[in-house]
Amino acid sequence: MQLFIAALLGGLLQAAGSLVGRVLISLGIGFAVFTGVDASLAYVKTEAMASLASATGIAPQLASFVGVLQIGTAFNIVFSAWSARLVLAGVTGGTLKRMVVK
């Protein structure tokens, strides 16, 4: 008898969960998951630093100008702020989960 009640309650919980999901989807509410946020941030940072390094290799005067203005430090500050904003927005493990309402 206890096995029958446990099976019945388990089935009702599954039906209620899928019913709630179907109601939310029919109302136009869902979740969107964006992956690869860490990879894109690392790619943009490496490209910016590589383009800065190649630009300083062309003209030696540009290298000293970049050093005086501390452009590399400015890039690091900007990318650190961007990373902090992503963490505050809810990025965990390289994925961003958002509730979407249509």
SEMAR-307614 format. One record per atom (N, C-alpha, C, O, CB): atom name; x, y, z. Coordinates in steps of 0.1 Angstrom, whole numbers. Glycine has a CB too. Example, Ala and Ser with C-alpha at 12.3 -4.5 7.8 and 13.67 -1.06 7.14 Angstrom:
2
{vogu N; X 132; Y -57; Z 78}
{vogu CA; X 123; Y -45; Z 78}
{vogu C; X 132; Y -33; Z 78}
{vogu O; X 142; Y -33; Z 85}
{vogu CB; X 113; Y -45; Z 90}
{vogu N; X 128; Y -22; Z 71}
{vogu CA; X 137; Y -11; Z 71}
{vogu C; X 129; Y 0; Z 79}
{vogu O; X 134; Y 11; Z 80}
{vogu CB; X 141; Y -6; Z 57}
// end
This chain:
102
{vogu N; X 8; Y -12; Z 0}
{vogu CA; X 0; Y 0; Z 0}
{vogu C; X 9; Y 13; Z 0}
{vogu O; X 6; Y 22; Z -7}
{vogu CB; X -9; Y 0; Z 12}
{vogu N; X 19; Y 13; Z 8}
{vogu CA; X 28; Y 24; Z 9}
{vogu C; X 35; Y 26; Z -5}
{vogu O; X 38; Y 38; Z -9}
{vogu CB; X 38; Y 23; Z 20}
{vogu N; X 39; Y 15; Z -12}
{vogu CA; X 45; Y 16; Z -25}
{vogu C; X 35; Y 23; Z -35}
{vogu O; X 40; Y 31; Z -43}
{vogu CB; X 50; Y 3; Z -29}
{vogu N; X 23; Y 19; Z -34}
{vogu CA; X 13; Y 25; Z -43}
{vogu C; X 11; Y 40; Z -41}
{vogu O; X 10; Y 47; Z -50}
{vogu CB; X -1; Y 17; Z -41}
{vogu N; X 11; Y 44; Z -28}
{vogu CA; X 9; Y 58; Z -25}
{vogu C; X 22; Y 66; Z -29}
{vogu O; X 20; Y 77; Z -34}
{vogu CB; X 7; Y 60; Z -10}
{vogu N; X 33; Y 60; Z -27}
{vogu CA; X 46; Y 67; Z -31}
{vogu C; X 46; Y 69; Z -46}
{vogu O; X 50; Y 79; Z -51}
{vogu CB; X 58; Y 59; Z -26}
{vogu N; X 42; Y 58; Z -54}
{vogu CA; X 42; Y 59; Z -68}
{vogu C; X 32; Y 69; Z -73}
{vogu O; X 34; Y 77; Z -82}
{vogu CB; X 39; Y 45; Z -74}
{vogu N; X 20; Y 70; Z -66}
{vogu CA; X 10; Y 79; Z -70}
{vogu C; X 14; Y 93; Z -67}
{vogu O; X 12; Y 102; Z -76}
{vogu CB; X -3; Y 76; Z -62}
{vogu N; X 20; Y 96; Z -56}
{vogu CA; X 25; Y 109; Z -53}
{vogu C; X 37; Y 113; Z -62}
{vogu O; X 37; Y 125; Z -67}
{vogu CB; X 30; Y 110; Z -38}
{vogu N; X 46; Y 104; Z -65}
{vogu CA; X 56; Y 107; Z -75}
{vogu C; X 51; Y 111; Z -89}
{vogu O; X 56; Y 120; Z -95}
{vogu CB; X 66; Y 95; Z -76}
{vogu N; X 41; Y 103; Z -93}
{vogu CA; X 35; Y 106; Z -106}
{vogu C; X 28; Y 120; Z -106}
{vogu O; X 28; Y 127; Z -116}
{vogu CB; X 25; Y 96; Z -110}
{vogu N; X 21; Y 123; Z -95}
{vogu CA; X 14; Y 136; Z -94}
{vogu C; X 24; Y 147; Z -94}
{vogu O; X 22; Y 158; Z -100}
{vogu CB; X 5; Y 136; Z -81}
{vogu N; X 35; Y 146; Z -87}
{vogu CA; X 46; Y 156; Z -87}
{vogu C; X 52; Y 158; Z -101}
{vogu O; X 54; Y 170; Z -104}
{vogu CB; X 57; Y 152; Z -77}
{vogu N; X 54; Y 148; Z -108}
{vogu CA; X 59; Y 149; Z -122}
{vogu C; X 49; Y 156; Z -131}
{vogu O; X 53; Y 165; Z -139}
{vogu CB; X 63; Y 136; Z -127}
{vogu N; X 36; Y 152; Z -129}
{vogu CA; X 26; Y 158; Z -137}
{vogu C; X 24; Y 173; Z -134}
{vogu O; X 22; Y 182; Z -143}
{vogu CB; X 13; Y 151; Z -135}
{vogu N; X 25; Y 177; Z -121}
{vogu CA; X 24; Y 190; Z -117}
{vogu C; X 36; Y 199; Z -122}
{vogu O; X 34; Y 210; Z -126}
{vogu CB; X 23; Y 192; Z -102}
{vogu N; X 48; Y 193; Z -121}
{vogu CA; X 59; Y 200; Z -126}
{vogu C; X 59; Y 203; Z -141}
{vogu O; X 62; Y 214; Z -146}
{vogu CB; X 72; Y 192; Z -123}
{vogu N; X 54; Y 193; Z -149}
{vogu CA; X 53; Y 195; Z -163}
{vogu C; X 42; Y 204; Z -167}
{vogu O; X 42; Y 212; Z -176}
{vogu CB; X 52; Y 182; Z -171}
{vogu N; X 31; Y 204; Z -158}
{vogu CA; X 20; Y 213; Z -161}
{vogu C; X 24; Y 227; Z -158}
{vogu O; X 20; Y 236; Z -166}
{vogu CB; X 8; Y 209; Z -152}
{vogu N; X 31; Y 230; Z -147}
{vogu CA; X 36; Y 243; Z -144}
{vogu C; X 45; Y 248; Z -156}
{vogu O; X 43; Y 260; Z -160}
{vogu CB; X 43; Y 244; Z -131}
{vogu N; X 54; Y 240; Z -160}
{vogu CA; X 62; Y 243; Z -172}
{vogu C; X 55; Y 247; Z -184}
{vogu O; X 58; Y 256; Z -191}
{vogu CB; X 72; Y 232; Z -175}
{vogu N; X 44; Y 239; Z -187}
{vogu CA; X 36; Y 241; Z -199}
{vogu C; X 28; Y 254; Z -198}
{vogu O; X 26; Y 261; Z -207}
{vogu CB; X 27; Y 229; Z -201}
{vogu N; X 23; Y 257; Z -186}
{vogu CA; X 16; Y 269; Z -184}
{vogu C; X 25; Y 281; Z -185}
{vogu O; X 21; Y 291; Z -192}
{vogu CB; X 9; Y 270; Z -169}
{vogu N; X 37; Y 281; Z -180}
{vogu CA; X 47; Y 292; Z -181}
{vogu C; X 50; Y 294; Z -196}
{vogu O; X 51; Y 305; Z -201}
{vogu CB; X 59; Y 289; Z -173}
{vogu N; X 52; Y 283; Z -203}
{vogu CA; X 56; Y 284; Z -217}
{vogu C; X 44; Y 290; Z -225}
{vogu O; X 46; Y 299; Z -234}
{vogu CB; X 60; Y 271; Z -223}
{vogu N; X 32; Y 286; Z -222}
{vogu CA; X 20; Y 291; Z -229}
{vogu C; X 18; Y 306; Z -226}
{vogu O; X 12; Y 313; Z -234}
{vogu CB; X 8; Y 283; Z -226}
{vogu N; X 22; Y 310; Z -214}
{vogu CA; X 21; Y 325; Z -211}
{vogu C; X 33; Y 333; Z -217}
{vogu O; X 32; Y 345; Z -216}
{vogu CB; X 21; Y 326; Z -196}
{vogu N; X 42; Y 326; Z -223}
{vogu CA; X 53; Y 333; Z -229}
{vogu C; X 65; Y 336; Z -220}
{vogu O; X 73; Y 345; Z -223}
{vogu CB; X 48; Y 346; Z -235}
{vogu N; X 66; Y 328; Z -210}
{vogu CA; X 77; Y 330; Z -200}
{vogu C; X 86; Y 318; Z -202}
{vogu O; X 82; Y 306; Z -202}
{vogu CB; X 72; Y 331; Z -185}
{vogu N; X 99; Y 321; Z -203}
{vogu CA; X 109; Y 310; Z -205}
{vogu C; X 122; Y 315; Z -199}
{vogu O; X 124; Y 326; Z -194}
{vogu CB; X 110; Y 306; Z -219}
{vogu N; X 132; Y 306; Z -201}
{vogu CA; X 146; Y 309; Z -197}
{vogu C; X 155; Y 308; Z -209}
{vogu O; X 154; Y 299; Z -217}
{vogu CB; X 150; Y 300; Z -185}
{vogu N; X 164; Y 317; Z -210}
{vogu CA; X 174; Y 317; Z -220}
{vogu C; X 188; Y 315; Z -213}
{vogu O; X 191; Y 322; Z -203}
{vogu CB; X 174; Y 330; Z -229}
{vogu N; X 196; Y 307; Z -219}
{vogu CA; X 209; Y 304; Z -213}
{vogu C; X 220; Y 308; Z -224}
{vogu O; X 220; Y 302; Z -235}
{vogu CB; X 211; Y 289; Z -208}
{vogu N; X 229; Y 317; Z -220}
{vogu CA; X 239; Y 321; Z -229}
{vogu C; X 252; Y 315; Z -224}
{vogu O; X 256; Y 317; Z -213}
{vogu CB; X 240; Y 337; Z -230}
{vogu N; X 259; Y 307; Z -233}
{vogu CA; X 271; Y 301; Z -229}
{vogu C; X 283; Y 307; Z -236}
{vogu O; X 281; Y 313; Z -246}
{vogu CB; X 271; Y 285; Z -231}
{vogu N; X 295; Y 305; Z -231}
{vogu CA; X 307; Y 310; Z -238}
{vogu C; X 310; Y 324; Z -234}
{vogu O; X 318; Y 330; Z -241}
{vogu CB; X 305; Y 309; Z -252}
{vogu N; X 305; Y 329; Z -223}
{vogu CA; X 308; Y 343; Z -219}
{vogu C; X 323; Y 344; Z -216}
{vogu O; X 329; Y 354; Z -219}
{vogu CB; X 299; Y 347; Z -207}
{vogu N; X 329; Y 334; Z -208}
{vogu CA; X 343; Y 335; Z -205}
{vogu C; X 352; Y 334; Z -217}
{vogu O; X 362; Y 341; Z -218}
{vogu CB; X 346; Y 323; Z -195}
{vogu N; X 348; Y 326; Z -226}
{vogu CA; X 356; Y 325; Z -238}
{vogu C; X 356; Y 337; Z -246}
{vogu O; X 367; Y 342; Z -252}
{vogu CB; X 351; Y 313; Z -247}
{vogu N; X 345; Y 344; Z -248}
{vogu CA; X 344; Y 356; Z -255}
{vogu C; X 352; Y 367; Z -249}
{vogu O; X 358; Y 376; Z -255}
{vogu CB; X 330; Y 360; Z -258}
{vogu N; X 351; Y 368; Z -235}
{vogu CA; X 358; Y 378; Z -228}
{vogu C; X 373; Y 376; Z -230}
{vogu O; X 381; Y 386; Z -232}
{vogu CB; X 354; Y 378; Z -213}
{vogu N; X 378; Y 364; Z -228}
{vogu CA; X 392; Y 361; Z -230}
{vogu C; X 397; Y 364; Z -244}
{vogu O; X 408; Y 369; Z -246}
{vogu CB; X 395; Y 346; Z -226}
{vogu N; X 389; Y 361; Z -254}
{vogu CA; X 392; Y 363; Z -268}
{vogu C; X 394; Y 378; Z -271}
{vogu O; X 403; Y 383; Z -277}
{vogu CB; X 381; Y 357; Z -278}
{vogu N; X 384; Y 386; Z -266}
{vogu CA; X 385; Y 401; Z -268}
{vogu C; X 397; Y 407; Z -261}
{vogu O; X 404; Y 416; Z -267}
{vogu CB; X 372; Y 408; Z -263}
{vogu N; X 400; Y 402; Z -249}
{vogu CA; X 412; Y 407; Z -242}
{vogu C; X 425; Y 404; Z -249}
{vogu O; X 433; Y 413; Z -251}
{vogu CB; X 412; Y 402; Z -228}
{vogu N; X 426; Y 392; Z -254}
{vogu CA; X 438; Y 388; Z -261}
{vogu C; X 440; Y 395; Z -274}
{vogu O; X 451; Y 399; Z -278}
{vogu CB; X 439; Y 373; Z -263}
{vogu N; X 429; Y 397; Z -281}
{vogu CA; X 429; Y 404; Z -294}
{vogu C; X 433; Y 419; Z -292}
{vogu O; X 441; Y 425; Z -300}
{vogu CB; X 416; Y 404; Z -301}
{vogu N; X 428; Y 425; Z -281}
{vogu CA; X 431; Y 439; Z -279}
{vogu C; X 446; Y 441; Z -275}
{vogu O; X 452; Y 450; Z -280}
{vogu CB; X 422; Y 445; Z -267}
{vogu N; X 451; Y 432; Z -267}
{vogu CA; X 465; Y 432; Z -263}
{vogu C; X 474; Y 429; Z -275}
{vogu O; X 484; Y 435; Z -276}
{vogu CB; X 467; Y 423; Z -251}
{vogu N; X 470; Y 420; Z -283}
{vogu CA; X 478; Y 416; Z -295}
{vogu C; X 478; Y 428; Z -305}
{vogu O; X 489; Y 431; Z -311}
{vogu CB; X 473; Y 404; Z -302}
{vogu N; X 467; Y 435; Z -307}
{vogu CA; X 467; Y 446; Z -316}
{vogu C; X 475; Y 458; Z -310}
{vogu O; X 482; Y 465; Z -318}
{vogu CB; X 453; Y 451; Z -319}
{vogu N; X 475; Y 459; Z -297}
{vogu CA; X 483; Y 470; Z -291}
{vogu C; X 498; Y 466; Z -292}
{vogu O; X 506; Y 475; Z -295}
{vogu CB; X 480; Y 471; Z -276}
{vogu N; X 502; Y 454; Z -291}
{vogu CA; X 516; Y 449; Z -292}
{vogu C; X 521; Y 451; Z -306}
{vogu O; X 532; Y 455; Z -309}
{vogu CB; X 517; Y 435; Z -287}
{vogu N; X 512; Y 448; Z -316}
{vogu CA; X 516; Y 449; Z -330}
{vogu C; X 517; Y 464; Z -334}
{vogu O; X 526; Y 467; Z -342}
{vogu CB; X 506; Y 442; Z -339}
{vogu N; X 509; Y 472; Z -328}
{vogu CA; X 510; Y 487; Z -331}
{vogu C; X 522; Y 493; Z -326}
{vogu O; X 528; Y 502; Z -332}
{vogu CB; X 497; Y 494; Z -326}
{vogu N; X 527; Y 488; Z -314}
{vogu CA; X 539; Y 494; Z -308}
{vogu C; X 551; Y 488; Z -315}
{vogu O; X 562; Y 495; Z -314}
{vogu CB; X 539; Y 491; Z -293}
{vogu N; X 550; Y 477; Z -322}
{vogu CA; X 562; Y 472; Z -329}
{vogu C; X 564; Y 479; Z -342}
{vogu O; X 576; Y 479; Z -347}
{vogu CB; X 559; Y 457; Z -332}
{vogu N; X 554; Y 486; Z -347}
{vogu CA; X 556; Y 494; Z -360}
{vogu C; X 564; Y 506; Z -357}
{vogu O; X 574; Y 509; Z -365}
{vogu CB; X 542; Y 498; Z -365}
{vogu N; X 561; Y 514; Z -347}
{vogu CA; X 568; Y 526; Z -345}
{vogu C; X 574; Y 526; Z -330}
{vogu O; X 566; Y 525; Z -321}
{vogu CB; X 559; Y 538; Z -347}
{vogu N; X 587; Y 528; Z -328}
{vogu CA; X 592; Y 528; Z -315}
{vogu C; X 587; Y 540; Z -307}
{vogu O; X 586; Y 539; Z -294}
{vogu CB; X 607; Y 529; Z -315}
{vogu N; X 584; Y 551; Z -313}
{vogu CA; X 578; Y 562; Z -306}
{vogu C; X 565; Y 559; Z -300}
{vogu O; X 561; Y 564; Z -289}
{vogu CB; X 578; Y 575; Z -315}
{vogu N; X 557; Y 551; Z -307}
{vogu CA; X 544; Y 547; Z -303}
{vogu C; X 545; Y 539; Z -290}
{vogu O; X 537; Y 539; Z -281}
{vogu CB; X 536; Y 540; Z -314}
{vogu N; X 555; Y 530; Z -289}
{vogu CA; X 557; Y 522; Z -278}
{vogu C; X 560; Y 530; Z -265}
{vogu O; X 554; Y 527; Z -254}
{vogu CB; X 569; Y 512; Z -280}
{vogu N; X 568; Y 541; Z -266}
{vogu CA; X 570; Y 549; Z -255}
{vogu C; X 558; Y 557; Z -251}
{vogu O; X 555; Y 559; Z -239}
{vogu CB; X 582; Y 559; Z -257}
{vogu N; X 550; Y 561; Z -261}
{vogu CA; X 538; Y 569; Z -259}
{vogu C; X 527; Y 560; Z -251}
{vogu O; X 521; Y 564; Z -242}
{vogu CB; X 532; Y 574; Z -272}
{vogu N; X 526; Y 547; Z -256}
{vogu CA; X 517; Y 538; Z -249}
{vogu C; X 522; Y 535; Z -235}
{vogu O; X 513; Y 534; Z -226}
{vogu CB; X 516; Y 524; Z -257}
{vogu N; X 535; Y 534; Z -233}
{vogu CA; X 540; Y 532; Z -219}
{vogu C; X 537; Y 543; Z -210}
{vogu O; X 534; Y 541; Z -198}
{vogu CB; X 555; Y 529; Z -220}
{vogu N; X 539; Y 556; Z -215}
{vogu CA; X 536; Y 567; Z -207}
{vogu C; X 521; Y 568; Z -203}
{vogu O; X 518; Y 572; Z -192}
{vogu CB; X 541; Y 580; Z -214}
{vogu N; X 513; Y 566; Z -213}
{vogu CA; X 498; Y 567; Z -210}
{vogu C; X 493; Y 555; Z -203}
{vogu O; X 481; Y 555; Z -199}
{vogu CB; X 491; Y 569; Z -223}
{vogu N; X 500; Y 544; Z -201}
{vogu CA; X 496; Y 532; Z -194}
{vogu C; X 483; Y 527; Z -200}
{vogu O; X 474; Y 524; Z -193}
{vogu CB; X 494; Y 535; Z -179}
{vogu N; X 483; Y 525; Z -213}
{vogu CA; X 472; Y 520; Z -220}
{vogu C; X 469; Y 505; Z -217}
{vogu O; X 458; Y 501; Z -216}
{vogu CB; X 473; Y 521; Z -235}
{vogu N; X 480; Y 498; Z -214}
{vogu CA; X 478; Y 484; Z -210}
{vogu C; X 471; Y 483; Z -197}
{vogu O; X 462; Y 474; Z -195}
{vogu CB; X 491; Y 477; Z -209}
{vogu N; X 474; Y 492; Z -188}
{vogu CA; X 467; Y 492; Z -175}
{vogu C; X 453; Y 496; Z -176}
{vogu O; X 444; Y 491; Z -170}
{vogu CB; X 474; Y 502; Z -165}
{vogu N; X 450; Y 506; Z -185}
{vogu CA; X 436; Y 510; Z -188}
{vogu C; X 428; Y 498; Z -194}
{vogu O; X 417; Y 497; Z -190}
{vogu CB; X 436; Y 522; Z -198}
{vogu N; X 434; Y 491; Z -203}
{vogu CA; X 427; Y 479; Z -208}
{vogu C; X 424; Y 469; Z -197}
{vogu O; X 412; Y 464; Z -197}
{vogu CB; X 436; Y 472; Z -219}
{vogu N; X 433; Y 467; Z -188}
{vogu CA; X 430; Y 457; Z -177}
{vogu C; X 419; Y 462; Z -168}
{vogu O; X 411; Y 454; Z -163}
{vogu CB; X 443; Y 455; Z -169}
{vogu N; X 419; Y 475; Z -165}
{vogu CA; X 408; Y 481; Z -157}
{vogu C; X 395; Y 479; Z -164}
{vogu O; X 385; Y 476; Z -157}
{vogu CB; X 411; Y 496; Z -154}
{vogu N; X 394; Y 482; Z -177}
{vogu CA; X 382; Y 481; Z -184}
{vogu C; X 377; Y 466; Z -184}
{vogu O; X 365; Y 464; Z -181}
{vogu CB; X 383; Y 486; Z -198}
{vogu N; X 386; Y 457; Z -187}
{vogu CA; X 382; Y 443; Z -187}
{vogu C; X 378; Y 437; Z -173}
{vogu O; X 370; Y 429; Z -172}
{vogu CB; X 393; Y 434; Z -193}
{vogu N; X 385; Y 442; Z -163}
{vogu CA; X 381; Y 438; Z -149}
{vogu C; X 367; Y 444; Z -146}
{vogu O; X 360; Y 436; Z -139}
{vogu CB; X 392; Y 443; Z -139}
{vogu N; X 364; Y 456; Z -149}
{vogu CA; X 351; Y 461; Z -147}
{vogu C; X 340; Y 454; Z -154}
{vogu O; X 330; Y 451; Z -149}
{vogu CB; X 351; Y 476; Z -151}
{vogu N; X 344; Y 450; Z -167}
{vogu CA; X 334; Y 442; Z -175}
{vogu C; X 332; Y 428; Z -168}
{vogu O; X 320; Y 424; Z -168}
{vogu CB; X 339; Y 440; Z -190}
{vogu N; X 342; Y 422; Z -164}
{vogu CA; X 341; Y 409; Z -157}
{vogu C; X 333; Y 410; Z -144}
{vogu O; X 324; Y 402; Z -141}
{vogu CB; X 355; Y 403; Z -154}
{vogu N; X 335; Y 421; Z -137}
{vogu CA; X 327; Y 423; Z -124}
{vogu C; X 312; Y 425; Z -127}
{vogu O; X 304; Y 420; Z -120}
{vogu CB; X 333; Y 435; Z -116}
{vogu N; X 310; Y 433; Z -138}
{vogu CA; X 296; Y 435; Z -142}
{vogu C; X 289; Y 422; Z -146}
{vogu O; X 277; Y 420; Z -143}
{vogu CB; X 295; Y 445; Z -153}
{vogu N; X 296; Y 413; Z -153}
{vogu CA; X 291; Y 400; Z -157}
{vogu C; X 288; Y 392; Z -145}
{vogu O; X 278; Y 385; Z -145}
{vogu CB; X 300; Y 393; Z -167}
{vogu N; X 297; Y 392; Z -135}
{vogu CA; X 294; Y 384; Z -123}
{vogu C; X 282; Y 389; Z -116}
{vogu O; X 274; Y 382; Z -111}
{vogu CB; X 307; Y 385; Z -114}
{vogu N; X 280; Y 403; Z -115}
{vogu CA; X 268; Y 408; Z -109}
{vogu C; X 256; Y 405; Z -117}
{vogu O; X 245; Y 405; Z -111}
{vogu CB; X 270; Y 423; Z -107}
{vogu N; X 257; Y 404; Z -130}
{vogu CA; X 245; Y 400; Z -138}
{vogu C; X 241; Y 386; Z -137}
{vogu O; X 230; Y 382; Z -141}
{vogu CB; X 248; Y 404; Z -152}
{vogu N; X 250; Y 378; Z -131}
{vogu CA; X 246; Y 364; Z -128}
{vogu C; X 254; Y 354; Z -136}
{vogu O; X 249; Y 342; Z -137}
{vogu CB; X 232; Y 362; Z -131}
{vogu N; X 265; Y 357; Z -141}
{vogu CA; X 273; Y 347; Z -149}
{vogu C; X 280; Y 338; Z -139}
{vogu O; X 288; Y 343; Z -130}
{vogu CB; X 284; Y 355; Z -158}
{vogu N; X 278; Y 325; Z -140}
{vogu CA; X 284; Y 315; Z -132}
{vogu C; X 289; Y 304; Z -141}
{vogu O; X 281; Y 298; Z -149}
{vogu CB; X 275; Y 310; Z -121}
{vogu N; X 301; Y 301; Z -140}
{vogu CA; X 307; Y 290; Z -148}
{vogu C; X 306; Y 293; Z -163}
{vogu O; X 306; Y 283; Z -171}
{vogu CB; X 299; Y 277; Z -146}
{vogu N; X 307; Y 305; Z -167}
{vogu CA; X 307; Y 309; Z -181}
{vogu C; X 293; Y 309; Z -188}
{vogu O; X 292; Y 310; Z -200}
{vogu CB; X 315; Y 299; Z -189}
{vogu N; X 282; Y 307; Z -180}
{vogu CA; X 269; Y 308; Z -186}
{vogu C; X 261; Y 319; Z -179}
{vogu O; X 263; Y 321; Z -167}
{vogu CB; X 262; Y 294; Z -184}
{vogu N; X 252; Y 325; Z -186}
{vogu CA; X 243; Y 335; Z -181}
{vogu C; X 229; Y 330; Z -183}
{vogu O; X 225; Y 327; Z -194}
{vogu CB; X 246; Y 349; Z -189}
{vogu N; X 221; Y 330; Z -173}
{vogu CA; X 208; Y 325; Z -173}
{vogu C; X 198; Y 337; Z -171}
{vogu O; X 200; Y 344; Z -161}
{vogu CB; X 205; Y 314; Z -163}
{vogu N; X 189; Y 339; Z -180}
{vogu CA; X 179; Y 350; Z -179}
{vogu C; X 165; Y 345; Z -181}
{vogu O; X 163; Y 336; Z -189}
{vogu CB; X 183; Y 361; Z -189}
{vogu N; X 156; Y 351; Z -173}
{vogu CA; X 142; Y 348; Z -176}
{vogu C; X 137; Y 357; Z -187}
{vogu O; X 139; Y 369; Z -187}
{vogu CB; X 133; Y 349; Z -163}
{vogu N; X 130; Y 351; Z -197}
{vogu CA; X 126; Y 358; Z -208}
{vogu C; X 111; Y 358; Z -209}
{vogu O; X 104; Y 348; Z -207}
{vogu CB; X 132; Y 352; Z -222}
{vogu N; X 105; Y 370; Z -210}
{vogu CA; X 90; Y 372; Z -211}
{vogu C; X 87; Y 377; Z -225}
{vogu O; X 92; Y 388; Z -229}
{vogu CB; X 85; Y 381; Z -200}
{vogu N; X 79; Y 370; Z -233}
{vogu CA; X 75; Y 375; Z -246}
{vogu C; X 63; Y 384; Z -246}
{vogu O; X 59; Y 388; Z -256}
{vogu CB; X 73; Y 363; Z -255}
// end
